[in-house]
């Protein structure tokens, strides 16, 4: 399990770092590092990607705990790992992380003014679509890639 979690963290970090850098054209300069100060820009996105990877690992562990301990006995998957087949765990992942990210975006953009959206950012109810998609797509990709790496090892 430790090896899988280490792979999950590393893959999550890499995927999120690439996503964070590539979506920067959709954010204003406010709070996310001036793009002409390359070292500061990388430090900020390194830290943000670490937090994203921790968020994915936390969600993976919390979902596993909830599935093993909070479902009626008949509904608990026989295997210890909820991500081995499509089940309630995947649905929880697809709901939990995008909602969590939407709350983070709302507080960071509108209440704390830590960053701001550029006019090019597509919005849903005032929240950036790309960060929501990030937490919808990347956790699943990281888990599946980590599983594939675990099988090869």
Residue pairs with C-beta under 8 A, 6 or more apart in sequence:
3 150
3 153
4 146
4 147
4 150
5 57
5 60
5 61
7 146
7 149
7 150
8 56
8 57
8 60
8 142
8 143
8 146
9 53
9 54
9 56
9 57
10 53
11 142
11 145
11 146
11 149
12 52
12 53
12 56
12 57
12 138
12 139
12 142
13 49
13 50
13 52
13 53
15 138
15 141
15 142
16 48
16 49
16 52
16 53
16 56
16 134
16 138
17 45
17 46
17 49
19 134
19 138
20 45
20 48
20 49
20 52
21 45
23 130
23 131
23 134
24 32
24 35
24 45
25 118
25 120
26 117
26 118
26 120
26 121
26 128
26 130
27 115
27 116
27 117
27 118
27 121
28 115
28 116
28 117
28 118
29 35
30 113
30 115
30 116
31 113
31 114
31 115
31 116
32 41
32 44
32 45
32 115
33 40
33 41
33 43
33 44
33 45
34 40
34 41
35 41
52 134
52 135
52 138
55 97
55 100
55 135
56 97
56 138
56 139
56 142
59 93
59 96
59 97
59 100
59 139
60 83
60 93
60 139
60 143
62 96
63 82
63 89
63 92
63 93
63 96
64 80
64 81
64 82
64 89
66 92
67 76
67 77
67 82
67 87
67 88
67 89
67 92
68 76
68 80
71 88
75 88
77 84
77 85
77 87
77 89
79 85
82 88
82 89
82 90
83 89
83 90
83 143
83 147
84 147
90 140
93 139
93 140
93 143
94 136
94 140
97 135
97 136
97 139
98 132
98 135
98 136
100 135
101 131
101 132
101 134
101 135
102 127
102 131
102 132
104 131
105 127
105 128
105 131
105 132
106 126
106 127
108 114
108 115
109 115
109 116
109 117
109 127
109 128
110 126
117 123
117 128
121 128
121 129
121 130
122 128
122 129
122 130
123 129
124 132
